[in-house]
Amino acid sequence: MIADGRIALDGKVLDTPATLLTSLRGVTVDGKPVAEPAPARLFRYHKPAGLLTTERDPAGRPTIYDSLPEGLPRVMPVGRLDLSTEGLLLLTTDGELKRELELPATGVERSYRARAYGNVTQAQLEALMLGVEIEGVRYGSINANIERRTGANVWIELTLTEGKNREVRRVLEYLGLEVNRLIRTRYGPFYLGDMPAGDVDEIRKVDLVTFRTVLSKPGGGKAASNLQFSVRSRVVEPAPRPKPVPTDGREPDSRRKLAKPAPAPKKPVFTARQTPRARDEEERPRSSAKPGFAPRGERPVRNERSEERPRGPGKPGFAPRGERPARGERQEERPRSPGKFAPRKPREEGPANPARAARARAHREAREPQPGDFVDRPKGPRRPDRGPAAGRGKPARPPRTRK
């Protein structure tokens, strides 16, 4: 295209491909400006076992592109996973981003879970932190730990920053283990999580920009690998929502009948609730059926008494107000009981008995004080008058002396 004179830069036709460009601004093809490159996109893919990480296989074996969902743009795998290795595989549309993630110099971490047959100690795995050389190939530092043991197998977690061919398998075989399952669980800050096998989702653009910004700084591989991102957006579009049902009252098919909104609930009808007392009164006779009941017109007016109910003058023993005794006077008809209010006779004191009084005083002084007695001071020797509070407080602290 350059030899044909179809490429121009700022209006000048280029005659050599040895032209360095910082951007595509001003570049035209056949007089039409070249569009800016689309922003990089990054996808997560849960690769199942039994697929090759390649676009085509001469032997006709299945590849990852045979199982990728439709609608994806042209993507490239970041690194490779063996035929029997499963787990997280990153796919990107940008070759520069692919190179940044694959280079060991950037220091992006990869984590694996390996199930191996054989015996190994934690000390042997910790020795891998210094690196190991196998058949002339030098492998860098590997952080390996025993996760758990299941019978004759052992699960091992490994984290490394290189992506050499069959690195994990060769290192574990060097320790005398036979790997029968290998899963990649993390690539940088992107985790496999609970993605089902064969599923694909896209990393959010804001997370990708943050990751590349941190990765571009010196020594940013470690910091970029420790970033924490939220849930990524899905590639598969959600199912379309059903269209709203027209409100013209027509129901042409069964779908509209099913989509018809449910009728509004009926309002509860108020019913008077009968209390147990009201139910009992229904069984009782009404006032008109009671004996001695008088209708409202025949009842006496309020504050008026009927003749059948005699008031004070008709009661026996009633006295008019003028004939009543004044307050404080005793009525002769109501004599008080002499035994209840009669004053007590004064106690007759006999002649004094000095001997009896002396014996009582000696007895009181000799016996122990009982509850309720008035005790002036405790028995025993007299308290000293000296000391704090005349002997009633704590003893005085001796003066301090300097040694």
C-alpha positions as CSV (number, residue, x, y, z in Angstrom):
1,M,0.0,0.0,0.0
2,I,2.9,2.3,0.7
3,A,4.6,1.4,-2.6
4,D,1.3,2.1,-4.4
5,G,1.3,5.6,-2.7
6,R,-2.0,5.0,-0.9
7,I,-0.7,6.0,2.6
8,A,-0.1,9.6,3.5
9,L,0.9,11.4,6.7
10,D,-0.4,15.0,7.2
11,G,-1.1,15.2,3.5
12,K,2.4,13.9,2.4
13,V,2.5,10.5,0.6
14,L,4.9,8.1,2.3
15,D,7.5,6.3,0.2
16,T,9.1,4.1,3.0
17,P,7.7,1.9,5.7
18,A,10.5,3.1,8.1
19,T,8.2,5.7,9.6
20,L,7.8,5.9,13.4
21,L,4.3,6.9,14.6
22,T,3.3,8.0,18.1
23,S,-0.4,7.9,17.1
24,L,-2.6,7.5,14.0
25,R,-3.5,11.2,13.9
26,G,-3.0,12.6,10.4
27,V,-2.6,9.2,8.7
28,T,-4.9,8.6,5.7
29,V,-5.5,5.7,3.4
30,D,-6.8,6.6,0.0
31,G,-7.5,10.1,1.3
32,K,-9.6,8.7,4.2
33,P,-8.4,9.2,7.8
34,V,-7.6,6.1,9.8
35,A,-9.8,5.5,12.8
36,E,-8.3,5.5,16.2
37,P,-7.8,1.9,17.6
38,A,-10.5,0.6,19.8
39,P,-9.7,0.4,23.5
40,A,-8.3,-2.8,24.8
41,R,-10.7,-5.4,26.2
42,L,-10.0,-8.2,28.6
43,F,-12.1,-11.3,29.2
44,R,-12.0,-14.2,31.7
45,Y,-12.5,-17.7,30.4
46,H,-12.8,-20.9,32.4
47,K,-11.0,-23.4,30.1
48,P,-12.1,-27.0,30.5
49,A,-9.6,-29.8,30.3
50,G,-9.2,-31.4,26.9
51,L,-9.0,-28.2,24.8
52,L,-5.9,-26.8,23.1
53,T,-5.0,-23.1,23.6
54,T,-4.5,-22.4,19.9
55,E,-6.6,-21.2,17.0
56,R,-6.1,-24.2,14.7
57,D,-4.7,-27.7,15.3
58,P,-3.2,-29.8,12.4
59,A,-4.4,-33.0,14.1
60,G,-8.0,-31.8,14.3
61,R,-8.2,-31.7,18.1
62,P,-10.7,-29.3,19.7
63,T,-9.5,-25.9,20.6
64,I,-10.7,-23.1,22.9
65,Y,-12.2,-21.3,19.9
66,D,-14.6,-24.1,19.3
67,S,-16.2,-23.6,22.7
68,L,-16.1,-19.8,22.9
69,P,-19.6,-18.2,22.8
70,E,-20.8,-16.3,19.8
71,G,-20.6,-12.5,19.8
72,L,-17.0,-12.2,21.1
73,P,-14.6,-10.0,19.1
74,R,-11.3,-11.4,17.8
75,V,-9.4,-12.3,21.0
76,M,-5.9,-13.7,21.8
77,P,-5.1,-15.9,24.7
78,V,-2.7,-14.5,27.4
79,G,-0.3,-17.3,27.9
80,R,-1.1,-20.9,27.3
81,L,-2.6,-23.8,29.3
82,D,-1.8,-27.4,28.5
83,L,-4.3,-29.8,27.0
84,S,-5.1,-31.4,30.4
85,T,-4.8,-28.1,32.4
86,E,-8.0,-26.3,33.3
87,G,-8.8,-23.0,35.0
88,L,-8.5,-19.3,34.3
89,L,-7.4,-18.2,30.8
90,L,-7.4,-14.5,30.0
91,L,-8.4,-13.4,26.5
92,T,-7.7,-9.9,25.1
93,T,-8.1,-7.9,22.0
94,D,-4.9,-5.9,22.4
95,G,-1.5,-7.4,21.5
96,E,0.4,-4.9,23.7
97,L,-1.7,-5.8,26.7
98,K,-1.1,-9.5,26.0
99,R,2.7,-8.9,25.9
100,E,2.6,-6.9,29.2
101,L,0.8,-9.7,31.0
102,E,3.1,-12.5,29.6
103,L,6.5,-11.0,30.2
104,P,8.2,-12.3,33.4
105,A,9.9,-8.9,33.8
106,T,6.5,-7.3,34.7
107,G,6.1,-9.7,37.7
108,V,2.4,-10.5,37.3
109,E,1.6,-13.4,39.6
110,R,-0.1,-16.7,38.6
111,S,-1.6,-19.1,41.1
112,Y,-2.3,-22.8,40.6
113,R,-3.8,-25.7,42.6
114,A,-2.2,-29.0,41.8
115,R,-3.3,-32.5,42.9
116,A,-0.3,-34.8,42.8
117,Y,0.3,-38.4,43.8
118,G,3.2,-39.1,46.2
119,N,4.8,-37.8,49.3
120,V,6.4,-34.4,49.8
121,T,7.2,-32.2,52.8
122,Q,6.7,-28.6,53.4
123,A,10.4,-28.1,53.7
124,Q,10.9,-29.4,50.2
125,L,8.3,-26.9,48.9
126,E,9.8,-24.0,50.8
127,A,13.2,-24.7,49.1
128,L,11.5,-23.7,45.8
129,M,11.5,-20.1,46.9
130,L,15.2,-20.0,45.9
131,G,14.5,-21.3,42.5
132,V,15.5,-24.6,40.9
133,E,17.4,-25.7,37.8
134,I,16.0,-28.8,36.0
135,E,17.7,-30.2,32.9
136,G,19.5,-27.0,32.2
137,V,16.4,-24.8,32.5
138,R,16.4,-22.3,35.4
139,Y,13.0,-21.7,37.1
140,G,12.5,-18.7,39.3
141,S,11.1,-18.4,42.8
142,I,7.9,-20.4,43.5
143,N,5.8,-20.0,46.6
144,A,4.4,-23.5,47.3
145,N,2.4,-24.7,50.3
146,I,0.5,-27.9,51.1
147,E,-3.2,-27.3,51.2
148,R,-4.5,-30.7,52.3
149,R,-4.0,-34.4,51.8
150,T,-6.7,-36.8,50.4
151,G,-5.5,-40.4,50.7
152,A,-2.4,-40.9,48.6
153,N,-2.8,-37.5,46.9
154,V,-1.8,-34.1,48.1
155,W,-3.2,-30.7,47.1
156,I,-0.5,-28.0,46.6
157,E,-1.0,-24.3,46.1
158,L,1.7,-22.6,43.9
159,T,2.3,-18.9,43.1
160,L,4.9,-17.9,40.5
161,T,5.7,-15.0,38.2
162,E,6.9,-16.9,35.2
163,G,5.0,-18.8,32.5
164,K,7.5,-21.2,31.1
165,N,6.2,-24.3,29.3
166,R,5.0,-27.0,31.7
167,E,6.8,-25.2,34.6
168,V,4.5,-26.4,37.4
169,R,4.4,-30.0,36.2
170,R,8.2,-30.2,35.7
171,V,8.9,-28.8,39.1
172,L,6.6,-31.2,40.9
173,E,7.9,-34.1,39.0
174,Y,11.4,-33.0,40.0
175,L,10.2,-33.5,43.7
176,G,9.0,-37.0,42.9
177,L,5.3,-36.2,42.5
178,E,2.9,-37.2,39.7
179,V,0.5,-34.5,38.8
180,N,-3.0,-35.8,37.9
181,R,-4.9,-32.5,38.0
182,L,-3.8,-28.8,37.5
183,I,-6.1,-25.8,37.9
184,R,-5.1,-22.1,37.4
185,T,-7.0,-20.1,39.9
186,R,-5.6,-16.6,39.5
187,Y,-3.8,-14.4,37.0
188,G,-2.7,-11.1,38.6
189,P,-5.7,-9.5,40.3
190,F,-8.2,-11.6,38.3
191,Y,-9.5,-14.7,40.0
192,L,-11.4,-17.8,38.6
193,G,-13.9,-17.8,41.5
194,D,-17.0,-19.9,41.0
195,M,-17.2,-19.5,37.2
196,P,-18.6,-22.6,35.5
197,A,-16.5,-24.4,33.0
198,G,-16.7,-22.9,29.5
199,D,-18.1,-19.6,30.7
200,V,-16.8,-16.2,29.7
201,D,-17.1,-12.7,31.2
202,E,-15.5,-9.3,30.6
203,I,-13.3,-7.3,32.9
204,R,-14.8,-3.9,33.4
205,K,-12.9,-1.1,31.6
206,V,-12.4,1.0,34.7
207,D,-10.7,-2.1,36.4
208,L,-8.6,-2.7,33.3
209,V,-7.4,0.9,33.3
210,T,-6.6,0.8,37.0
211,F,-4.6,-2.4,36.5
212,R,-2.6,-1.1,33.6
213,T,-1.8,2.2,35.4
214,V,-0.5,0.3,38.4
215,L,1.4,-2.2,36.3
216,S,3.2,0.6,34.3
217,K,4.9,1.9,37.4
218,P,8.3,0.5,38.5
219,G,7.8,-2.7,40.4
220,G,4.1,-2.6,39.8
221,G,3.7,-6.3,39.1
222,K,3.3,-7.1,42.8
223,A,1.0,-4.2,43.5
224,A,-1.1,-4.8,40.4
225,S,-1.5,-8.5,41.4
226,N,-2.9,-7.5,44.8
227,L,-5.6,-5.2,43.5
228,Q,-9.2,-6.1,44.5
229,F,-12.0,-5.6,42.0
230,S,-15.7,-6.1,42.2
231,V,-17.9,-8.3,40.1
232,R,-17.3,-8.2,36.4
233,S,-19.9,-7.6,33.8
234,R,-21.3,-10.5,31.8
235,V,-20.6,-11.1,28.1
236,V,-23.8,-13.1,27.5
237,E,-26.6,-10.6,27.2
238,P,-29.6,-11.1,29.6
239,A,-32.8,-12.4,28.2
240,P,-35.0,-9.7,26.8
241,R,-37.8,-8.6,29.1
242,P,-41.4,-9.3,28.0
243,K,-43.2,-6.5,26.4
244,P,-46.0,-4.8,28.4
245,V,-49.4,-6.1,27.7
246,P,-51.7,-3.6,25.9
247,T,-54.5,-2.2,28.1
248,D,-57.1,-2.2,25.3
249,G,-59.0,-5.1,27.0
250,R,-58.2,-7.6,24.2
251,E,-56.7,-11.0,24.9
252,P,-55.7,-12.4,21.5
253,D,-53.7,-15.3,22.9
254,S,-52.9,-17.3,26.0
255,R,-49.8,-15.3,26.7
256,R,-51.8,-12.2,27.2
257,K,-54.1,-14.0,29.5
258,L,-51.1,-15.2,31.6
259,A,-49.6,-11.7,31.6
260,K,-52.8,-10.1,32.7
261,P,-52.3,-8.3,36.0
262,A,-53.8,-10.0,39.0
263,P,-57.0,-8.4,40.3
264,A,-56.7,-6.1,43.2
265,P,-57.5,-7.7,46.6
266,K,-61.0,-7.0,47.8
267,K,-61.3,-4.7,50.8
268,P,-62.3,-6.5,54.0
269,V,-66.0,-6.1,55.0
270,F,-66.5,-4.8,58.4
271,T,-68.6,-7.0,60.7
272,A,-69.5,-6.2,64.2
273,R,-67.9,-8.6,66.6
274,Q,-70.0,-9.7,69.6
275,T,-68.3,-10.0,72.9
276,P,-69.1,-12.9,75.3
277,R,-70.9,-10.5,77.6
278,A,-73.3,-9.4,74.7
279,R,-73.9,-13.0,73.8
280,D,-74.8,-13.8,77.4
281,E,-77.3,-10.9,77.5
282,E,-79.1,-12.3,74.6
283,E,-80.0,-15.4,76.6
284,R,-80.9,-13.3,79.7
285,P,-84.4,-11.8,79.9
286,R,-84.8,-8.2,78.9
287,S,-85.6,-5.5,81.4
288,S,-89.3,-5.6,80.5
289,A,-89.4,-9.2,81.5
290,K,-87.8,-8.7,84.9
291,P,-90.1,-8.6,87.9
292,G,-90.9,-5.1,89.2
293,F,-89.9,-3.4,86.0
294,A,-91.6,0.0,85.4
295,P,-91.8,1.7,82.0
296,R,-89.9,4.9,81.4
297,G,-93.0,7.1,81.7
298,E,-94.1,5.5,85.0
299,R,-90.7,5.9,86.6
300,P,-90.2,8.6,89.3
301,V,-88.4,11.8,88.3
302,R,-84.7,12.0,89.2
303,N,-84.1,13.2,92.8
304,E,-87.7,12.2,93.7
305,R,-88.2,9.2,96.0
306,S,-91.1,6.8,95.7
307,E,-93.5,6.3,98.5
308,E,-92.6,2.7,98.8
309,R,-89.1,3.6,99.8
310,P,-89.5,5.5,103.2
311,R,-86.9,8.2,103.9
312,G,-85.4,9.2,107.2
313,P,-88.6,10.1,109.2
314,G,-90.1,6.7,108.4
315,K,-87.0,4.7,109.5
316,P,-87.0,3.4,113.0
317,G,-84.8,5.5,115.4
318,F,-84.7,8.5,113.1
319,A,-84.3,11.9,114.9
320,P,-84.8,15.3,113.2
321,R,-81.7,17.5,112.8
322,G,-82.8,19.9,115.7
323,E,-83.1,17.0,118.1
324,R,-79.8,15.4,117.3
325,P,-77.1,15.7,119.9
326,A,-74.2,18.2,119.2
327,R,-70.9,16.9,118.0
328,G,-68.7,15.7,120.8
329,E,-71.7,14.7,123.1
330,R,-72.4,11.2,124.0
331,Q,-75.8,9.7,123.6
332,E,-77.2,7.9,126.5
333,E,-78.8,5.3,124.3
334,R,-75.3,4.2,123.0
335,P,-73.3,3.4,126.1
336,R,-69.6,2.6,125.5
337,S,-68.3,-0.7,126.5
338,P,-66.5,-0.3,129.9
339,G,-64.1,-3.1,129.4
340,K,-62.6,-1.7,126.2
341,F,-62.0,1.9,127.1
342,A,-61.6,1.6,130.9
343,P,-58.3,3.1,132.1
344,R,-55.7,0.7,133.5
345,K,-54.9,0.6,137.1
346,P,-51.6,2.0,138.2
347,R,-48.9,-0.6,139.0
348,E,-48.4,-1.0,142.8
349,E,-44.8,-0.8,143.6
350,G,-43.7,-3.0,146.6
351,P,-40.9,-2.2,149.0
352,A,-37.4,-2.0,147.4
353,N,-35.2,-5.1,147.6
354,P,-31.5,-4.2,147.5
355,A,-30.3,-7.8,147.2
356,R,-32.6,-8.5,144.3
357,A,-31.5,-5.4,142.5
358,A,-27.8,-6.2,143.1
359,R,-28.3,-9.7,141.6
360,A,-30.0,-8.3,138.5
361,R,-27.2,-5.8,138.0
362,A,-24.5,-8.5,138.3
363,H,-26.4,-10.7,135.9
364,R,-26.7,-8.0,133.3
365,E,-23.0,-7.2,133.6
366,A,-21.9,-10.8,133.4
367,R,-24.0,-12.0,130.4
368,E,-23.1,-11.3,126.8
369,P,-25.0,-8.5,125.0
370,Q,-28.0,-9.7,123.2
371,P,-29.6,-8.3,120.0
372,G,-31.7,-5.3,120.9
373,D,-29.7,-4.3,124.0
374,F,-28.4,-0.8,124.5
375,V,-24.6,-1.2,124.8
376,D,-22.7,1.9,125.8
377,R,-19.2,0.5,125.3
378,P,-17.8,-3.0,124.7
379,K,-16.8,-5.2,127.5
380,G,-13.1,-5.7,128.2
381,P,-10.1,-3.5,129.0
382,R,-10.3,0.2,128.5
383,R,-9.0,1.5,125.1
384,P,-5.9,3.5,125.1
385,D,-6.2,7.2,124.9
386,R,-3.2,7.6,122.7
387,G,-2.9,7.0,119.0
388,P,-5.0,8.2,116.1
389,A,-8.7,8.8,117.1
390,A,-7.9,7.8,120.7
391,G,-7.3,4.2,119.8
392,R,-10.4,3.8,117.6
393,G,-8.7,4.1,114.3
394,K,-5.8,2.5,112.4
395,P,-2.5,2.4,114.2
396,A,-0.1,5.2,113.3
397,R,2.3,4.6,110.5
398,P,5.9,4.6,111.7
399,P,8.0,7.4,110.3
400,R,10.1,6.6,107.2
401,T,13.9,6.4,107.7
402,R,16.3,7.0,104.9
403,K,18.8,4.2,104.4
